[in-house]
Amino acid sequence: MQLDLDFSTGRLKSMADAVKRVISGYQTGHRFHGNQLHADVSRIYPPAKTMYTDTVQRAMRRHCRYAVRCINQNSSLYEKQ
């Protein structure tokens, strides 16, 4: 499922801002893996391409704690609430 995440307006100051925008762009009930989140964040914030997937997930857990629910920790599967 390809999501339309067009965030051409507004400048991103950090990777955490990019994570917040991507998570808010997901529809409620959307399930995603950590690799998909990393790819989506990298599209709108190019410096994230060289970051580990875990770094992006850590920012998600820190800044979007109540917006996502962990479905399976071992396979990094999350769901937008």
Summary of the structure (lengths in Angstrom):
residues: 81
radius of gyration: 11.5
end to end distance: 17.6
largest distance: 35.2
contacts: 204
relative contact order: 0.23
helix: 47%
strand: 15%
